[in-house]
Amino acid sequence: MPVDFLSDDQVSRFGRFAAVPSPGELEQFFRLDAQALALARGKRAPANRLGWAVQWGCVRMLGVFPTEDLSVVPAAVVRFAAEQLDIGPEEFADYGARRQNRYEHAWEIRDACGYREFPAAEDEVRAFLAARVWASLEGPRALFDRAVVWLVDSRVLLPGITTLTRLVAEVRASESTALYRTLNEAVPDDLRQSMRDLLKVPDGKRVSELERLRTPPMRVSGTAMTAALERAKEVQGLGAHLVPTSVVPAARMSGLARYGMGSKAPTLRDLEESRKTATLLATVQHLETATVDDALDLLDVLMSSRLLSRAERVGKEEKLRSLPRLRRAAGRVAKAVGVLLETAPATDTGELVSVVDAWSAIERSCPARSSPRPSRSSPRSSPRRRGMRTRSGGPRSPPATAPCAASSGCWSTSSTSAPCRPAPRW
């Protein structure tokens, strides 16, 4: 099976050194423990001791033994292992003189350190990959890398790159099929038919019903708000929220919904039946939330742009109209405060200035009314009362006067005996 989904970098570093190991990696993978140090020193030739130590570290870091090509081992690795055995690094060149020694050392390390061949752990790898496929949205490349890391950590020797690639593809396809089948079996027949009808283009329309429901409101108006509410009501009426989907992880449901929201109706129609139903179910369930969110967002924009902004604009206009009055009032207050500050607390004779005197000074400087009160005019000074005539055209006779009952010096035109103000002296 081809490994076309792998990148060139993944192929080049599979079972090989991608770069020179860092000092931390040398300490982690190539520092010989007591058992490894004893087994390495048990070899007679210096080249075999050094070669055994290098292979021990390589399988711990890479998951494979470099039995075929020793040139792939970086010089820093050889020097680090040689320093621990008190051997010169140049001895490593003689390690390949007898090829059988490499395989014998690899088998010895495998048995001593508890490494397993891949066929013995294939079921465990399948279970690990199946759990990742079911619960996550990782693609084949990410699954391949996770499988390599799991094999190295679990002390399983890496298989060929084609074998591992085929396994990743098989597990991913089988688990995805099981997920589609689970969702398809949970959907009622009427809902399944209603969702398939969404992929059709009605007569006289240019887009499918699914595309219409996927399109959010584009305008800010009352009509658009009504249409957004009707859109949410129509999606809720399909009843996709009644289908139990708790057995499927939320990440997989969101992945299916993202694919359904971004794909065209013809693409969805060409999917396999169970996958099509699962994709449409996840898409409609996503739309149930998205349509309500779109309606709320539109309502928020309407409130802020139409109602609140209008009230704010009216408030600003009222504020601008009140500024002249506020300016005049502030000037009067400032003038009154100035008079109060300039008023001495006591007179030259030492008498304290009372609050009444200070207030009188403020009133003289800042009168309560800017325009004087209109004075009451007497009948003699009123120009309209002079020469007034009756309806017949003749002059009106002056009103009869009678002495006031309160005083002989008070004259009143009223016939009542209530006291009145003194008569003016002409």
Secondary structure, DSSP 8 states (H G I E B T S, - for coil): ---TTS-HHHHHTTTS-SS---HHHHHHHSS--HHHHHHHHT-SSHHHHHHHHHHHHHHHHHSS---S-GGGS-HHHHHHHHHHHT--GGGGGGGGSSHHHHHHHHHHHHHHHT-B-GGGGHHHHHHHHHHHHHH----HHHHHHHHHHHHHHTTB----HHHHHHHHHHHHHHHHHHHHHHHHHHS-HHHHHHHHHTTS--TT-SS-HHHHHHS---S-SHHHHHHHHHHHHHHHHT-GGGS--TTS-HHHHHHHHHHHHHS-HHHHHTS-HHHHHHHHHHHHHHHHHHHHHHHHHHHHHHIIIIIIHHHHHHHHHHHHHHHHHHHHHHHHHHHHHHHHHHS-SB-TTS-B--HHHHHHHHHHHS-S-SS-------TTT-TTTTT-B-TTSSB------EE-SS-TT-EESSSS----------
